[in-house]
């Protein structure tokens, strides 16, 4: 498969080749046209000058008129044009004079071997007899000639035809040398440009190579901390490197999130298995006792049934708590509506007093409306009061007040407090700071409370000092008032 570097180099070279071909062809064409026009201009000047000299011999009575060409060998052109006009003719030019019928009547040097007329076609003769010039090209002894034929007109009649020709070999040699120069220079330019293009493409594509190497290293090592090191300008390549690094940052965050989620899932499954194993083992052992032969005494049988009922209730509570956490983790949407906070606090305190009628529970709630889910908020407050009743024997206070644009709900107790090492794990699932058989629970209360408060767009936190008590603070959005009075 052809690499991008090679494709870019070939494309650059192809564009340069096409440009050189167009430039070379244009230069060759212009040069050929210029040299041909210069040659024609010279032939026209000499031919017209000779024609005028011959004509002057007829019009000037002080000069001996040229004799009429006799039949036989051609005359000297000097006889027809005069010595001065004859001397102006160039040695490189071939000159002939014909009569109106196309018969040769004069040559530069009669008696020499090259006394034959230059070729003239029938069409050319007719054109000249019609008093118009005629251009022709021919090849004599392998030499290409350009011939200028001009009529000499006297009193409306063509009396002579002047032929002036020059070889095209010099022009052809010049154009051939130009074409060779253009071809050789073009090939060298393309070769050099290909080398520079290959180097330039390699330098330009180096950041992309770095991106590829980084991607391969990440794939092989699963290390999302790697980044593309690009120190160049913020062009398309720089933007690509920056975008790739941003993507790596997001992938790193997602990878870490997935890793944490998988670890939490493994820990959660392990904790659930541990919590389920104890009541299930107890139930299995008690069922084995009930099947014992001979049957156990009635009082022992009642104790076993009581244990079965207690462990079954424990399993039900655990499954319910797990269901609540599963719904919260799945992002179950909670309602966001106005909640009359005072009525909810009064209802929760009334139910909490039924758990421990002797406990003093003080409520101090302002008449506020918060934005959230009533059932979820009620469940959270019940969890907090239940924990306070379980872990302390002192007075419990619940307050609610405006805190900026939010509502602050606080549940305080005056118990022994929570040590700092336990406080940092207070919201961990299945974590119990005090493992006492007198205190029921599996360590899911506060994690459930945190999940439900987060689902309502709020924040829950715990403050505690050993020997002074514990305070759980909840921040929920304050429902915007629509009262326009006052």
C-alpha positions in Angstrom: 0.0 0.0 0.0 1.4 3.4 -1.0 2.1 5.7 1.9 0.7 9.2 2.3 4.3 10.5 2.2 4.9 8.9 -1.2 1.5 10.0 -2.5 2.1 13.6 -1.5 5.6 13.5 -3.1 4.3 12.0 -6.3 1.4 14.5 -6.4 3.8 17.4 -5.8 6.2 16.1 -8.5 3.3 15.5 -11.0 2.1 19.1 -10.5 5.6 20.4 -11.0 6.1 18.2 -14.1 2.8 19.5 -15.6 3.8 23.1 -14.8 7.2 22.6 -16.4 5.7 21.0 -19.5 3.3 23.9 -20.0 6.1 26.4 -19.3 8.5 24.6 -21.7 5.9 24.2 -24.4 4.9 27.8 -24.2 8.5 29.0 -24.2 9.4 26.8 -27.2 6.3 28.0 -29.1 7.0 31.6 -28.4 10.7 31.3 -29.3 9.8 29.4 -32.6 7.3 32.1 -33.5 9.7 35.0 -32.6 12.5 33.5 -34.7 10.2 32.8 -37.6 8.7 36.3 -37.6 12.2 37.7 -37.5 13.2 35.6 -40.5 10.1 36.6 -42.4 10.7 40.3 -41.6 14.2 40.0 -42.9 13.1 38.2 -46.1 10.3 40.8 -46.7 12.7 43.7 -46.2 15.3 42.3 -48.7 12.7 41.0 -51.2 10.8 44.3 -51.2 14.0 46.3 -51.5 15.1 44.3 -54.5 11.7 44.6 -56.1 11.7 48.4 -55.6 15.2 48.6 -57.2 14.1 46.6 -60.2 11.0 48.8 -60.6 13.1 52.0 -60.3 15.1 50.9 -63.3 11.9 51.0 -65.4 10.7 54.4 -64.0 14.0 56.4 -64.1 14.6 57.7 -67.7 18.1 58.8 -66.9 19.2 55.2 -66.4 19.5 52.6 -69.0 16.4 50.6 -68.8 17.1 46.9 -68.2 17.0 44.9 -71.4 14.2 42.5 -71.8 15.4 39.1 -70.8 16.5 37.2 -73.9 15.8 33.5 -74.3 18.6 31.5 -73.0 20.7 31.5 -69.8 19.5 33.8 -67.0 20.9 37.3 -66.6 22.6 38.7 -63.5 20.3 40.2 -60.9 22.7 43.2 -60.8 21.6 43.9 -64.4 18.0 44.2 -63.3 18.4 45.9 -59.9 21.6 47.9 -60.1 24.9 47.4 -58.3 23.8 49.1 -55.1 20.7 46.9 -54.5 22.6 43.8 -55.5 25.3 44.6 -52.9 22.8 44.7 -50.1 21.7 41.1 -50.6 23.0 38.8 -47.8 25.2 35.9 -48.6 22.9 33.5 -46.6 19.9 34.4 -48.8 19.0 32.7 -52.1 17.6 35.2 -54.6 15.9 34.5 -57.9 14.0 36.7 -60.4 11.2 35.2 -62.6 9.1 36.6 -65.2 5.3 36.8 -64.9 5.0 33.2 -66.3 7.4 31.8 -63.7 10.4 31.4 -66.0 13.8 32.1 -64.4 15.3 35.3 -65.8 18.0 36.4 -63.3 20.3 34.9 -60.7 23.0 36.4 -58.5 25.9 34.8 -60.4 25.0 33.4 -63.8 27.1 30.5 -65.1 27.3 28.7 -61.8 25.7 25.4 -61.1 23.0 26.7 -58.9 21.1 28.6 -61.5 17.8 26.7 -61.3 14.7 28.5 -60.1 13.3 28.0 -56.6 10.2 25.8 -56.5 6.9 27.6 -57.1 3.6 25.8 -57.2 0.8 26.5 -59.6 -1.3 27.9 -56.8 1.6 30.2 -55.8 2.1 31.4 -59.4 -1.6 32.3 -59.7 -1.5 34.1 -56.4 1.5 36.1 -57.6 -0.1 36.9 -60.9 -3.0 38.2 -58.9 -0.5 40.7 -57.4 -0.3 39.1 -53.9 2.7 37.7 -52.1 3.3 34.0 -51.5 5.1 32.1 -48.8 6.4 28.7 -49.3 8.6 26.1 -47.6 10.6 23.4 -49.4 13.4 21.0 -49.0 16.4 21.0 -51.3 19.2 18.5 -50.8 18.0 17.9 -47.3 18.0 21.6 -46.4 14.7 23.2 -45.4 14.1 26.6 -47.0 11.6 29.4 -46.3 10.8 31.3 -49.6 9.3 34.7 -49.9 7.7 35.4 -53.4 6.9 39.0 -54.2 5.4 40.4 -57.5 7.0 43.4 -59.2 4.1 45.4 -60.6 4.5 48.1 -63.3 1.4 49.9 -64.7 -0.9 47.3 -63.1 0.9 44.3 -64.6 3.2 41.8 -63.0 6.5 42.1 -64.9 8.8 40.1 -62.5 8.6 37.8 -59.5 11.3 38.2 -56.9 12.1 35.0 -54.8 14.1 35.4 -51.6 14.8 32.3 -49.5 16.8 31.5 -46.5 17.6 28.1 -44.9 15.8 27.1 -41.7 18.7 25.0 -40.4 19.9 27.7 -38.0 16.4 28.1 -36.5 15.9 24.4 -36.3 19.2 23.9 -34.6 18.5 26.8 -32.1 15.0 25.3 -31.3 16.5 21.8 -31.0 19.1 23.1 -28.5 16.4 25.0 -26.6 14.2 21.8 -26.4 17.2 19.7 -25.2 18.0 22.4 -22.6 14.4 22.5 -21.4 14.1 18.7 -21.2 17.4 18.2 -19.3 16.7 21.1 -17.0 13.1 19.9 -16.4 14.3 16.4 -15.6 16.9 17.6 -13.2 14.4 20.0 -11.6 11.8 17.3 -11.2 14.5 14.9 -9.7 15.7 17.6 -7.2 12.1 18.6 -6.4 11.2 14.9 -5.8 14.0 14.7 -3.2 13.1 17.9 -1.5 9.4 16.9 -1.6 10.2 13.6 0.0 12.1 15.3 2.8 9.4 18.0 3.2 6.6 15.5 3.3 8.5 13.5 5.9 8.9 16.6 8.1 5.3 17.6 7.6 3.9 14.1 8.4 6.2 13.6 11.4 3.5 14.7 13.9 1.1 12.2 12.3 3.7 9.5 12.7 4.1 10.5 16.4 0.3 10.3 16.8 0.4 6.8 15.3 3.2 5.7 17.5 1.4 7.1 20.6 -1.8 5.3 19.6 0.1 2.0 19.2 1.8 2.4 22.5 -1.5 3.1 24.2 -3.0 0.1 22.6 -0.2 -2.2 23.6 0.3 -0.8 27.1 -3.2 0.5 27.9 -1.5 3.6 29.2 -3.9 6.6 28.6 -1.4 9.0 30.3 0.7 9.3 27.2 0.3 12.4 25.0 1.5 13.5 21.6 4.5 15.9 21.9 3.9 18.6 19.2 6.0 21.8 19.3 5.1 23.1 15.9 2.6 25.8 14.9 -1.1 25.5 15.5 -1.9 24.6 12.0 -3.9 21.6 10.8 -1.3 19.2 12.1 -1.1 21.1 15.4 -4.9 21.1 15.7 -4.9 17.3 15.0 -2.3 16.7 17.8 -4.3 18.9 20.2 -7.5 17.2 19.4 -5.9 13.8 19.8 -4.5 14.8 23.2 -7.9 16.0 24.3 -9.4 12.8 23.2 -6.8 10.9 25.2 -7.7 13.0 28.3 -11.4 12.0 27.9 -10.5 8.4 27.3 -8.3 8.4 30.4 -11.2 9.8 32.4 -13.6 7.3 31.0 -11.1 4.4 31.5 -10.6 5.4 35.1 -14.3 5.8 35.6 -14.9 2.3 34.2 -12.1 0.9 36.3 -13.6 2.4 39.4 -17.0 1.2 38.4 -15.7 -2.3 37.9 -13.9 -2.3 41.2 -17.0 -1.0 43.0 -19.0 -3.7 41.3 -16.6 -6.4 42.4 -16.5 -5.0 45.9 -20.3 -4.7 45.9 -20.8 -8.3 44.8 -18.3 -9.5 47.4 -20.0 -7.4 50.2 -23.5 -8.6 49.2 -22.3 -12.2 49.1 -20.9 -11.8 52.6 -24.0 -10.1 54.0 -26.3 -12.7 52.5 -24.2 -15.7 53.5 -24.7 -15.1 57.3 -28.5 -15.0 57.4 -28.8 -17.8 54.9 -26.4 -20.0 56.9 -28.4 -19.3 60.0 -31.7 -20.1 58.3 -30.2 -23.3 56.8 -28.9 -24.4 60.2 -32.2 -23.7 62.0 -34.1 -25.6 59.3 -31.8 -28.6 59.9 -32.7 -28.4 63.7 -36.4 -28.4 62.9 -35.9 -31.7 60.9 -34.0 -33.3 63.7 -35.2 -36.6 65.1 -36.4 -36.9 67.8 -38.1 -33.4 67.6 -36.7 -30.7 69.8 -38.7 -29.5 72.9 -41.4 -26.9 72.2 -39.6 -24.0 73.9 -36.4 -24.6 71.8 -38.6 -24.9 68.7 -40.1 -21.5 69.4 -36.6 -20.0 69.7 -35.6 -21.5 66.4 -38.7 -20.1 64.7 -38.0 -16.7 66.2 -34.5 -16.8 64.8 -35.9 -17.8 61.4 -38.3 -14.9 61.4 -35.6 -12.4 62.5 -33.2 -13.6 59.8 -36.0 -13.5 57.2 -36.7 -9.9 58.1 -33.0 -9.1 57.9 -32.9 -10.6 54.4 -36.0 -8.6 53.4 -34.4 -5.4 54.6 -31.2 -6.1 52.8 -32.9 -6.9 49.5 -35.0 -3.7 49.8 -31.9 -1.6 50.5 -30.1 -3.2 47.6 -33.1 -2.5 45.3 -33.0 1.1 46.3 -29.3 1.4 45.6 -29.7 -0.4 42.3 -32.4 2.1 41.2 -30.2 5.0 42.3 -27.2 3.6 40.4 -29.3 3.1 37.3 -30.2 6.8 37.4 -33.8 6.4 38.3 -35.2 9.9 37.9 -36.7 11.5 41.0 -39.4 14.1 40.9 -38.5 17.7 41.3 -41.5 19.5 42.8 -42.3 21.8 45.7 -42.1 20.0 49.1 -43.6 21.7 52.2 -40.6 21.0 54.4 -42.2 21.6 57.8 -44.9 19.0 57.3 -42.3 16.4 56.1 -40.1 17.1 59.2 -43.1 16.8 61.6 -44.2 13.5 60.0 -40.7 12.0 60.1 -40.3 13.0 63.8 -43.6 11.5 64.7 -42.6 8.2 63.1 -39.2 8.3 64.7 -40.7 8.8 68.2 -42.6 5.5 67.7 -39.2 3.7 67.4 -38.1 5.1 70.8 -40.9 6.8 72.8 -38.5 7.8 75.5 -36.0 9.6 73.2 -36.2 13.4 73.1 -36.5 14.6 69.4 -36.6 18.4 68.9 -37.7 19.9 65.6 -37.2 23.4 64.5 -38.2 23.9 60.8 -39.0 27.1 59.0 -42.0 27.2 56.8 -40.1 26.5 53.5 -40.7 24.9 50.2 -37.8 22.9 48.8 -37.3 21.4 45.3 -37.1 17.7 45.4 -38.9 14.3 45.8 -41.1 14.0 48.9 -40.8 10.2 49.4 -37.0 10.2 48.8 -36.5 13.1 51.3 -38.7 11.4 53.9 -36.7 8.2 53.5 -33.4 10.0 54.0 -34.6 11.8 57.1 -35.9 8.5 58.6 -32.5 6.9 57.9 -30.7 9.7 59.7 -33.0 9.7 62.7 -32.9 5.9 62.9 -29.0 6.0 62.9 -29.1 8.7 65.6 -31.5 6.5 67.7 -29.3 3.4 67.2 -25.9 4.9 68.0 -26.7 7.5 70.6 -28.8 7.9 73.8 -28.8 11.7 73.8 -31.2 14.2 72.5 -31.7 14.5 68.7 -32.4 17.9 67.0 -33.6 18.4 63.4 -33.6 21.9 61.9 -34.3 23.5 58.5 -33.5 27.0 57.4 -32.7 29.1 54.4 -29.0 29.0 53.4 -28.5 31.4 50.5 -30.4 30.1 47.5 -30.7 26.6 49.2 -32.2 25.0 52.2 -30.0 23.6 54.9 -31.5 20.6 56.8 -29.4 19.4 59.8 -29.8 16.4 62.1 -27.7 16.7 65.3 -27.1 14.4 68.2 -25.0 14.9 71.4 -23.5 11.4 71.4 -20.0 10.2 71.5 -19.1 11.3 68.0 -17.4 9.5 65.2 -13.5 9.1 65.0 -11.9 10.7 61.9 -10.7 7.3 60.5 -14.3 6.0 60.5 -15.8 9.4 59.3 -13.9 9.2 56.0 -15.6 5.9 55.2 -19.1 6.8 56.5 -20.7 6.7 53.0 -19.0 3.5 51.9 -21.4 0.6 51.2 -21.5 -2.2 53.8 -19.2 -0.2 56.0 -20.1 -0.2 59.8 -18.0 1.9 62.1 -19.3 0.0 65.2 -19.7 -3.8 64.7 -22.0 -4.5 67.7 -24.6 -7.3 67.8 -27.0 -4.9 69.6 -27.0 -2.5 66.6 -28.9 -3.9 63.6 -27.9 -3.0 60.1 -25.7 -3.9 57.2 -24.1 -0.5 56.4 -26.3 0.7 53.6 -28.3 3.5 55.3 -26.0 6.4 54.6 -25.0 5.2 51.1 -28.7 5.1 50.3 -29.2 8.6 51.8 -26.3 10.0 49.7 -27.7 8.4 46.5 -31.2 9.8 47.1 -29.9 13.3 47.9 -27.6 13.4 44.9 -30.6 12.3 42.7 -32.5 15.4 43.9 -29.5 17.7 43.0 -28.5 18.1 46.7 -25.4 17.6 48.8 -25.1 15.6 52.1 -22.2 15.8 54.5 -21.3 14.7 58.0 -19.5 16.7 60.7 -18.5 15.0 63.9 -16.2 15.5 66.9 -15.4 12.8 69.4 -17.2 13.5 72.7 -19.3 16.3 71.2 -21.7 14.6 68.8 -22.5 14.3 65.1 -24.3 16.6 62.7 -25.5 15.5 59.2 -26.1 18.4 56.9 -28.3 18.3 53.8 -28.4 21.1 51.1 -31.3 21.1 48.7 -32.5 23.7 46.2 -34.9 26.2 47.5 -38.2 26.2 45.6 -38.5 29.6 43.8 -41.3 31.6 45.3 -44.0 33.1 43.0 -45.4 35.5 45.7 -45.3 39.0 44.3 -46.8 40.7 47.3 -45.0 43.3 49.4 
